[in-house]
Amino acid sequence: MPVATGAPPAGIAVPTNRAIVVLTWHHDAEESWYGPGFYGNRTACGYTLTTTLRGVANRTLPCGTLVTFRNPYNGATITVPVVDRGPYVAGRQWDLTGATCLAIDHCWTGPLDWRFP
């Protein structure tokens, strides 16, 4: 019976390139939120926008993509899916739903940190 030595058997190629994934926070200077005036409407991803829908709008990421947000002022974090398209304001990448902004106390336009979980 072979004994495990920590080395691969002769003739087996060992990959030398290994990926190291680092979960890096990104900082955006001007992010916003939306909700009032849109409640009851369908999102681009098929949800009904309500006061309790936690999610985010992004112009390009696939629906359902999870993103973690952090309020740089209080450290509160939340992980939510992409549920809609937008924002349609130059320089903004994210638009939080009303429930998401309430969860991290960021219901204003300003800086926000984000990363993929």
Steps between C-alpha positions, in 0.01 A plus 500: 500500500644843403589740778401867465815711494351835408653482154304401190574165337770500233377621163214713640524866403466746786345837416734785580254786452253543781237766533479697820170678545509816708170654598583863442277788601440760229409857591256700289459868577139548398239228533126543541176326592151486354150388591234765560315559175604158368335275761259255340685500167685198360879504499702403195572166669131417552451600865232734627667798663369523856612669820646165614687390185870490577711529189698729278480634146799475267516564127701193394523223761268201452185487710561311822872586527580544870680814613602603854472866596654680796408842634842663558360719778358230729650175365158340441505237224240316296517246217225536241425386143477713189123545453475787252678708235640844570601746622471726200704787642854550369768392745279268707538124492247389764148595601384340826135412559330676790518191723871457429585862580303478827682180599841673489379853578610644164184665361678791336731555206860460607797267541453125533735200509420180311643162410393166362447258790 
